[in-house]
Amino acid sequence: MDEPNNTLPISLASLPTNVVVEKVRRDYSDRMLPSEALGAVSDMLACYPHPPANERYIGSLAFLLASYPRSVALRCTDPIKGVARHCKYPPTIGDVSEWCEHDVGYMRRIIERDDRFQAIERENQRD
């Protein structure tokens, strides 16, 4: 008989702050390749009964997704929790951009807060 696993999963809140910030910085700088972004757009549009076949539209969405962190782009194209959940019809560039901007906000706030903290530390070391 197997022993039950009594260990708790690691949450970001339980990690040291510098580890969390380093992970967020890594995730923030990780981008999809164009081919990956095209695949993600294809997956997202597959959620709709009549997905658009316009190559320029699909390419524009892929280009937009590739400009965001990989983790944000993948969450955006998730059929259950992504932009498809909020759009009855295939999303516009604006819909996808709005969704991604909202989702990437927490990463930017963590990085900006850390940048301010590091600037204060550097200033204090000069004194």
C-alpha positions in Angstrom: 0.0 0.0 0.0 1.4 3.4 -1.0 1.9 6.1 1.6 -0.2 9.2 1.0 1.8 12.3 -0.2 1.6 14.7 2.8 3.8 17.3 1.3 2.2 20.6 0.2 2.9 22.0 -3.2 5.2 25.0 -3.3 3.3 28.2 -3.7 4.9 31.5 -4.7 4.0 33.0 -1.4 6.1 30.5 0.4 9.3 31.2 -1.6 11.8 33.9 -0.8 11.0 37.2 -2.5 14.1 37.2 -4.6 13.3 33.7 -6.0 9.8 34.9 -7.0 11.1 38.0 -8.6 13.7 36.1 -10.6 11.1 33.7 -11.8 8.8 36.5 -12.8 11.6 38.3 -14.7 12.5 35.1 -16.5 8.9 34.4 -17.4 8.4 38.1 -18.5 11.3 37.9 -20.9 10.4 34.5 -22.4 8.6 34.9 -25.8 7.0 32.5 -28.2 8.6 31.8 -31.6 6.4 32.9 -34.5 5.6 29.2 -35.3 4.5 28.6 -31.7 2.4 31.8 -31.8 0.7 30.6 -35.0 -0.1 27.3 -33.4 -1.5 29.0 -30.3 -3.7 31.2 -32.5 -4.9 28.1 -34.3 -5.8 26.4 -31.0 -7.7 29.6 -29.8 -9.6 30.0 -33.1 -10.6 26.3 -33.0 -12.9 27.2 -30.2 -15.3 28.9 -32.6 -17.7 27.1 -34.9 -16.7 29.3 -37.9 -13.1 30.3 -37.4 -11.7 32.9 -39.7 -9.3 31.7 -42.4 -7.9 35.1 -43.2 -4.1 34.7 -43.2 -3.5 38.4 -42.4 -5.8 38.2 -39.4 -4.2 35.0 -38.1 -0.7 36.4 -38.7 -1.6 39.6 -36.9 -2.9 37.7 -33.8 0.3 35.6 -33.8 2.5 38.6 -34.1 0.6 40.2 -31.2 0.9 37.1 -29.0 4.6 36.8 -29.7 5.1 40.2 -28.2 3.8 39.1 -24.8 5.4 36.7 -22.4 4.9 33.0 -23.4 2.9 32.3 -20.2 0.5 35.2 -20.9 0.1 34.2 -24.5 -0.7 30.6 -23.6 -3.2 31.6 -20.9 -4.8 33.9 -23.5 -5.3 31.1 -26.0 -6.5 28.6 -23.4 -10.0 27.5 -24.5 -11.4 27.4 -21.0 -9.8 30.4 -19.3 -8.5 32.5 -22.1 -10.0 35.2 -24.4 -12.3 32.7 -26.1 -14.2 32.5 -22.8 -15.1 36.2 -23.0 -15.7 36.6 -26.8 -18.7 35.1 -28.5 -17.1 35.7 -31.8 -13.5 35.4 -32.9 -11.5 38.0 -31.0 -10.2 41.2 -32.5 -6.7 42.4 -32.1 -8.1 44.7 -29.5 -9.8 41.9 -27.5 -6.6 39.9 -27.4 -4.4 42.9 -26.5 -6.8 43.9 -23.7 -6.8 40.4 -22.3 -3.0 40.1 -22.4 -2.4 43.6 -21.0 -4.7 42.7 -18.0 -2.9 39.4 -17.5 0.7 40.8 -17.8 0.0 43.6 -15.4 0.9 41.6 -12.3 4.3 40.7 -13.8 5.0 44.3 -14.6 4.1 45.4 -11.1 6.4 42.9 -9.4 9.3 43.9 -11.7 8.7 47.6 -11.2 8.4 47.2 -7.4 11.7 45.2 -7.4 13.4 47.8 -9.6 12.3 50.6 -7.2 13.6 48.5 -4.2 16.9 47.9 -5.9 17.3 51.6 -6.7 16.7 52.5 -3.0 19.2 49.8 -1.9 21.8 51.3 -4.3 21.1 54.8 -3.0 21.4 53.6 0.6 24.7 51.9 -0.2 26.2 55.2 -1.6 25.4 57.0 1.7 
